[in-house]
Amino acid sequence: MSEIGFSESVIPGKIVTIFGSSKPVEGSPEYEDALLVGERLASAGISVCTGGYGGTMEAVSKGASKFDVKIIGVTSAVFSPNPNEHVNVQIHTRTLYERLEKLVELGDGYMILKGGTGTLVEFAMVWELMNKKMITGKPIIAVTGFWKPVVDLLGQELEAERLGSCAQYVSIAGDASKAAEMMIKSLTAE
């Protein structure tokens, strides 16, 4: 595994940053969905980027490890210094803020798996940067209906405030297979 410092990460090719929970264990539906996402993206030659630890991050990495792609783990000094065993490029950051910044910076597209407040923060940051046009043209795909109420509620609120529909930047995929298919299509159509 190669280790890259926070400020020095030039990684060629398309990369999808995937956000999700650290809690799912092997065999759970969330873990299996993440495994499938990693496998499908990597089979299309797309590298994957996660927070580098367990749960869905491990599952994405494990799925991608069957293929010759970069499996990037963005770790933080706040947590363990060691990523999951499937990561082949580690980017170590000092703080959670740096970690989030790097995860967003690396993505040519973003997938949001089921998760808790940490995943919500990651989703919100990507979405807000897109809404404020600080990043453009990058797909955001939320996997399964878990995030649909959040997207609908915020979309309605911003329309009521006459700020337009920020929901236009987020696609909801019915399942992990469809999400991977949508992302691959989006990134290979260029």
URFENMO-V687775 format. One record per residue. N is the residue number from 1. RES is the residue in one letter. PHI is phi as a letter, one per 20 degrees, with the letter a starting at -180 (999 if undefined). PSI is psi in whole degrees, 0 to 359 (999 if undefined). OMEGA is omega in whole degrees, -180 to 180 (999 if undefined). Layout:
n->{N:N}
res->{RES:RES}
phi->{PHI:PHI}
psi->{PSI:PSI}
omega->{OMEGA:OMEGA}
//
This chain:
n->{1:2:3:4:5:6:7:8:9:10:11:12:13:14:15:16:17:18:19:20:21:22:23:24:25:26:27:28:29:30:31:32:33:34:35:36:37:38:39:40:41:42:43:44:45:46:47:48:49:50:51:52:53:54:55:56:57:58:59:60:61:62:63:64:65:66:67:68:69:70:71:72:73:74:75:76:77:78:79:80:81:82:83:84:85:86:87:88:89:90:91:92:93:94:95:96:97:98:99:100:101:102:103:104:105:106:107:108:109:110:111:112:113:114:115:116:117:118:119:120:121:122:123:124:125:126:127:128:129:130:131:132:133:134:135:136:137:138:139:140:141:142:143:144:145:146:147:148:149:150:151:152:153:154:155:156:157:158:159:160:161:162:163:164:165:166:167:168:169:170:171:172:173:174:175:176:177:178:179:180:181:182:183:184:185:186:187:188:189:190}
res->{M:S:E:I:G:F:S:E:S:V:I:P:G:K:I:V:T:I:F:G:S:S:K:P:V:E:G:S:P:E:Y:E:D:A:L:L:V:G:E:R:L:A:S:A:G:I:S:V:C:T:G:G:Y:G:G:T:M:E:A:V:S:K:G:A:S:K:F:D:V:K:I:I:G:V:T:S:A:V:F:S:P:N:P:N:E:H:V:N:V:Q:I:H:T:R:T:L:Y:E:R:L:E:K:L:V:E:L:G:D:G:Y:M:I:L:K:G:G:T:G:T:L:V:E:F:A:M:V:W:E:L:M:N:K:K:M:I:T:G:K:P:I:I:A:V:T:G:F:W:K:P:V:V:D:L:L:G:Q:E:L:E:A:E:R:L:G:S:C:A:Q:Y:V:S:I:A:G:D:A:S:K:A:A:E:M:M:I:K:S:L:T:A:E}
phi->{999:e:d:d:f:g:e:c:d:d:c:f:n:f:c:d:e:d:d:a:f:e:e:g:d:g:n:f:g:f:f:f:f:f:g:f:g:g:f:f:f:f:f:e:n:e:f:d:c:c:f:n:d:e:m:f:f:f:f:g:f:f:f:f:f:f:c:e:c:f:d:e:d:e:d:c:f:f:d:f:f:d:f:f:f:e:f:d:c:d:d:e:d:e:c:f:f:f:f:f:g:f:g:f:g:f:f:e:a:c:d:d:e:g:a:d:f:f:f:f:f:f:f:f:f:f:f:f:f:f:f:e:m:e:c:c:m:d:f:c:c:e:e:m:f:g:e:g:f:f:f:f:f:f:f:f:f:f:f:f:e:m:d:n:e:f:f:f:e:d:d:d:d:f:b:f:f:f:f:f:f:f:f:g:f:f:e:e:e:f}
psi->{137:148:131:136:165:321:3:53:92:109:118:160:175:141:133:125:129:125:141:181:149:358:325:144:160:134:339:154:320:320:314:322:315:321:314:317:311:317:313:316:313:325:339:6:15:128:156:149:130:181:353:355:223:194:227:332:316:318:315:313:317:316:319:337:349:353:163:74:167:133:98:130:118:103:171:148:343:330:199:144:349:124:175:161:347:348:131:355:117:133:115:127:162:321:168:324:316:320:312:317:316:318:318:315:320:335:132:350:163:136:136:110:171:136:186:215:326:316:322:317:315:314:312:320:312:315:316:318:323:315:324:6:30:338:144:156:18:128:142:118:119:130:128:172:0:319:352:315:324:313:315:314:312:323:316:317:315:328:320:328:5:35:6:176:105:346:342:340:351:129:141:125:138:331:173:322:314:320:314:317:315:317:315:314:317:317:338:355:349:999}
omega->{175:179:-178:176:-175:-171:-171:-175:172:-176:-177:176:-179:180:172:174:-178:179:178:-174:174:-173:-175:179:-180:-179:178:-180:-179:179:-178:176:-180:177:180:179:179:-179:-177:180:-179:179:177:178:-179:178:-179:180:178:174:169:-175:-174:178:-179:178:177:-178:177:-179:-180:179:-179:-174:178:-174:-177:178:174:176:-170:175:179:-175:-178:177:178:-179:178:177:-174:176:176:-172:-177:179:177:172:178:172:-175:180:-179:-173:176:179:177:180:180:179:-179:178:180:-178:-175:-173:167:176:-175:174:-178:177:178:-179:-178:-175:177:178:177:178:-180:178:-178:-179:180:-178:-180:178:177:-179:180:179:175:166:-177:172:180:-179:172:-179:176:-174:-178:-177:-178:-176:-176:179:179:-179:-180:-178:180:177:178:-178:-179:174:178:178:180:179:-180:-177:176:179:180:-177:-176:173:177:178:-177:179:-175:180:179:179:180:179:179:-179:180:179:-179:-176:-180:180:-176:999}
//
